[in-house]
Amino acid sequence: MHITLFEFITSIFFLSSIPVSITAAYQYDYDWVSRHLGARSPYNQEAGGSSDSILNEYDIEQIQIVFRHGTRQPNEGDKEDMVRLAQVLSTSNNDTVSWASKFNPGDYPDDQFDQLTKNGERELYEMGARMGKKYAGLRSQLVEDDKGLAHLKNIASDHSRTVLSGTQFTKGFFEGSGVDNVPMTKISAEQDTTIYSITNCPEHGEEVGKTPKKEMHKYLDKAYPSSAERINADLGVQISARDVYYISLSCAYEASIYHRVDTFCSLLTKKDFAISEYAFDIKYSHKYSYPFPINSLLACDLVKEIAADLDSGFQGNQDAPLLSLKHGHSMTVLSLADRLGIHKDDFLLKADASQDQIDSRLFRTSEDDMYGANIMFQLLSKKGTKDKFVRILLSEVPTVLPGCDSEVCPYETFRNVVEPLLQCNREQACNGGAQR
């Protein structure tokens, strides 16, 4: 095809006039984004499913569940970062961020900081409804044996988001059973040594301190400069490497609360999401899990309670609970997993970890600490026998307890594994004592 010199020059001028930043926005499916938001990921209802295959061979004699609350609102500092970044992005002449000038701070009300959202309520209700149907036999036994639900333990930390999460879960669980009002015990901060477990534990602050954020920032400063440079070049703005993380955090709130993935999320590549996930993992592992021994001790009293109730069920005691629910926080679930040795990597999640280590890590807040994350203990009896077993599930997904050969662990084996974990003194450890 023959073109004139004028046509050639015109075409070059036209192509050069197209802004490079036309590719600044990335389009994502909400379902994908929701699984890659670290500790801000919504609960994965699909992974839980509507049935439990264990019921084909075993009867469930007791269930205990330890929860994290559902999706919550940002705190004050997170909102300030969202507003600040929206203002910076609104100065861009690129149409791909035209949404920034329309960002409404009122979507995140100041009087609702850290409070459960409507999505959070729905998550826990839907989870409860599924589990109520999934374990209908145990639910029927619980209701029929005692109309006052004497064989139910239902406990929450004294925070509105955990109390409301627990209320919604039990509402769903007992729906259609004839039970309308489910009693709940709230543990005050002064008495709480099991659920809001950093309460009354000054040693946690002494030992952990500011390390979680420092280590996370060290990684962000290493991993995000090129992302900041790309965004700055595309949009003609000035943001820092750490700002890319705050963009990802803003994306997480927009997605988890409003299912919006075309605002802050659209600025991130899939590599950016992966970096943000690992940054979450660094922070939360240091804060509540493996790097610091005190984190395991936070779950000392909780593991003792769980083991005692399992023993009571195993022995067939009349006052043993059929269902035990504990509604808590990230620290509740993560410190318990730490104490049990679940998803423990053979390296510390730090800024200087190799990429191979990062890619193959077991500890992932997108799965282990999503909103509504839970650890379930099932006391099982094999049909037609007197043999008893314990099975552990992470957010309704079966897992093998370290020390057991399979997910269905003989009761005696389970107790041998857990016994050393009971030899702890939380009060002593939390107040500067040496016993761990």
N, C-alpha and C positions, 0 to 999 in steps of 0.2 A: 504494500500500500504506500503510495507516494503522498507526502505531506510537504507543505511549503515551509520556508524558514519562519514566516510569521506564525503559522500554526504551531510549530515546534516551540518557539519562544513563549507563545501564549499558554501552551500546555504546561511548560516548566513553571511559569509564573503562577498558574492556577494551583499546581500541586504544592508549590512552596508556600502558598498562602493558607493551606489547610493546617490548622494548629496541630502540633504533635500530640497535644493533650486530648485529642478527640478519643483516644483509647484509655482515658483516665478512669473510666467507670467499668467495674466488673459486675457481671450479672450472675446471681446465685439463686439456687432453689432453697427455700426456707428449711426444708427437711435436712439438707446437707449442712447448712450453716448451724442449725440447732444442735448438731452432734459434735461441733468443733468450737465450743465457747468456753471450754475449761470449766471452772466452778460456777459459771453462769449458764451452763447448758440446761435447758428444760428436761423434765423427766422423759425417759424413753419408754412410753407405754407399750410400744410394739414388742420390745425385747421381753417384757414381762409375760405377754401372751394371755390367752383366755383359759388355758388348762395347764395342769402339772402332771407330766407323765409318771411321776413317782407314785401316784395313786393307783396305778395298775398293779403294783406289787407290794405296796406298803400302805399301812394305815397311819395317819398323822395323829399323834396323841397330844402334842403341844406345839404351838408356834410362838416364838418370840421375835419381835421386830424392833430394831433401833433405826430411827429415821433422822434425816435432815429435813428441814422445812421446805416448802415449795418456793416458787419464783417470788423474789422480793423486789422492792423498789431500791434504787441506788441510795447510797448515803450522801451526806452533804458535799463531801469532797469530790465524789464521782460526778455529781451533778455540776459542780463548778467547772470541772474539766470538760464536760459535754458542752456547756454554754460557751466556754472560752474557745474551744475548737470550732464550734459552729460559727462563731463570730470571725475567726481567722479565715475559715473556708469561704465565708460569705463575701470576702474581699476579692475572690478570684473572678476573672472574667470568663472562666470556662463554664459552659452551660451544664456540664455533667454534675456540678455541685450547686445548681440553682436552688436545690432543696435547703441548703444551709441558711439562706436568708429567711426561710419560712420555719426554721426550727422553733418549736414552741416549748420554752422551759416549763410552762404550766402542765405539760404532759407528765412531769415528775414533781408533784406537789411537795412543798417544803414540810407540810405537816404529815407526810407519809414516808419520810426517810426510813429505810430498812424494814418497812412494813410489808406484809404479804400482799401480793397483787391478786386481781381476779383470776388471772391465769394460774397463780399459785394455788388458790382455792380449788379451782377446777381440776388441776393436776392430782391433788391429794384425794379429791372426791372420786375421780375416775379410777385412780389406783385402788381405793377402798372398794368401789363397786366391783371391779374385776376380781379382786382377791376374795370378796364375799361370795361370789359365784364359784370361783376356782376352788375354794375350801368350804363349800356349802355344808359338807358333813360336819366339820368341826364347828362351824357357826351354829348349825342346828342343835348340836349337842350343848353348846355354850348357852343357848337361849332356853332349850327345853329342860336342862338339868336344874337351872336356877333362874327364875324370871328376874331376879335382882342382879344378874350377871356377877355373882360372887366369885366366879372363876375367871374373871377378866381383871387384868392389871392395865390401867390406862393412865400414863404419867407423862407430864410435859414440863419443860423448864418454864419459869415464870416470865415468858416473853410472848407478846401478842401473836407474833408470826408462828411460833411453835404451837401455842394453844389453838389458834385458828386452823392450822394445818391438821392437828390431831382431831379437831372437831369435824372437819370436812372428811377426813379419812374414815372415821367411825360412822359418820352419816352414810357414806357410800357402802361401807362394809355391812352394816346392819339393815340396809334398805330392803323393805319387803319382808323383814323377819318378825315384825310386830313390836320391835324395840324402837322407841322414839327418842328417849333421853338416855344417853350413855354417860355414866359418871366419869369424871376425870380428876386426877390429883395434880395440882400444880406445886412444884418444888420451889420454895423461895431461894433466892440467891445465897442467903446466909446458910442454908442447910444443904445446898446442892453439891454433891461430890460425884455424881454419876452422869449428868446430862449436859449442863452448862459447866463443863468440867474444869475450866481455868479459874472458876470462882474459888476463893479461899486457897489459892495455890501460888503464893508469891514467888516460889522458886522457878515457876514457869517463866515469869517476866525476867528474872535474873539470868536464867540459862539461855533462853531464846532471844530475848531483847529485840533489837532491830535487824538481826541477821536475815530474816526472810526477805524484807524489802531490799536490803543491801545486796544480797546475792542475786535477786531478781533484776535489780537495776544494773548490776555488773553485766549480766547476760544481755539485757536490752541494749546497753551501750555498745556491745559487741555485735549484736545480731541485726539491729534495725537501722543503722546509718544509711545503707543503700536504699532502703524502703523510703526513708525520709527524703533522700535526694530525688528519688523518682517522683514522689508526690509533689515536692516543691517545684521540680522542673515542669511537671504536667500542669500544675494549677497556678504557678506563679505566686506561691505563698511561702512562708517560712515557719516550718515546724521542726521539732527536734526528734531524735531517735526515740526518746521516751514518749513523745507525743503520739507516735505510731501505736504504741501500746494503749494509750488512753483512747485513741480512735477505735482500737479493737474492743476495749472495754465498753465504750459507748455503743458500738455495734452490738455487743452482747445484750445490753439493756434494751436497745431498740428491737432486737429480734425476739428476745425471750418474753418481753412484756407486750409488744405491739405487732410482732411478726413482720417488722419492717426490715428488709434486707437491701433496700435500694438507697439508703442514706449512708451512714458511716461505713457499713459493711462493703459498699460498692467501691471503696477506696483500697481495699485489701486484696492482695493476691492470695492464692492458696498457700504459698510459702509463708506469707505474713500470718495467716491463721495458725499454721503449724508453730511458728515462733511464739505467738501469743499463748498457745496452749502450753508449750513448755515453760514459758514464763510463769503462768498460773501454777504449774506443777512444782516449780522451784519454790515459789512463795508458800504454797499450802503444805508441801512436804516438810519444809523447815518449820513452819508454824505449828503443825499439829501431828507430824508423823516422824519418819525414821531418823533424820539426822541428829535429833536430840533425844537422849534417853528419857527425859522428863515427860515427853509426849506419850510414851507408852504407859507411864505411871498415871496419866490422867484417866486411863480406862481401868485402873486397878479395881476400884470398888464396883464398877459396872460389870466387869468380867466375873467378879465374885457373885453378884446378884444373878447373872445369867446362869452360871454353873449351879448355884443353889436351887434355882427354879427347875432346871433340867434334872437335877438329882431327885427333887421332890416328885416330878412327873415319872421318872424312871422307877422310883420306889412305889408308885401308885398311891401316894398320899392323898387323902380326901381334899385337902386344902391347896393342892398344887394348881397353879393357873393352867387353863387351857389355852388362853391367849394373853400375851404380855406385849404391850405397846409402849415404847418410850420415844417421845417426840422431841427432837433436839436440833443440833446444828452441825456444821462442818466438823468442828472439833470432836463432837460425839462420835460420828461415824469414822473419821480418819484415825483418831487415837485408838478406837476399838480394833480397826483393821491392823494398825501397827502392833497392838498387843498380841494379836492372833498370828502375825507374820504374813498376812495376806498381801499379795502384790508387792513384796519387798524385793527391790533390785539389788544386785551385787555391787552397786556403785552408788554414790550419793548424787542426787540431782542438783548439780551445781553449774555455774556458768562455763567452766572449763571442761565439761563432759564432751566426749567426742560425738560426732554426728551419728556414728553407728550406735553408740550408747543411747543417745536421745531417741533415735528411731525405733529401737527395740525395747524401750523401757516398759515396765509393767505398770508402774504407778501413773495413772492418767486421771486428772480431775474431771475430764469430760465424761468419764465412765464411773469412776469411784466416788466422785463428789458432786455430781450434777444435783440440781434442785430436786428434792424428794428422794435422793439416794438413800438406800436402806440396806441393812444387813439382817438377814432372817436366819433364825435357828429353828430347825424342825426336829422334833423328837419322833422317831418313826418306830413302828413295829412291823416286822415282815409278816405278811398275811399267812395265817395257818401255823405260826410259830410264836414263841415267847421272846424271840431275839429282838433286841432294841438297837437303834442306830441314831446318829446325829448327822444332819445334812445342813450345810451352810450355803446361802445364796446371797450374792451381791446384786442388789436392785433386781431381784427375781431371776438372776442368772446363776446356776449352780457353780460352785467353786470348790476346789479341793483344799482343805485345811492342811497347811504344812505339818507333816507328821502322820497324816492319814494316807492310805494308798489310793483312795477313790473318794468321790463326792459323798457317797454313802458310807459313813465311818462307823464301825462297831462301837457301841457305847463305851466299852472298857478301854478301847484304843483312844477314843476321844478324851476320856477322863485322864488317861496317862499323859496325853499331849498337853492338856489344859492345866494339870496339877501344878507344874512349876510356875505358871502364870499367876496362880493364886497366892504365891508366896511373896507378897508385896505389902507395903505399908504406905498408902497414899499420903496420909497426914504427915508422916515422918518425912517422906520424900519432898512433899510440897512446902515444907517449912524448914528446908535446909538440911534434912537428915541424909545419911549416906545410903540407907537401904533402898534397893531398886528391885 
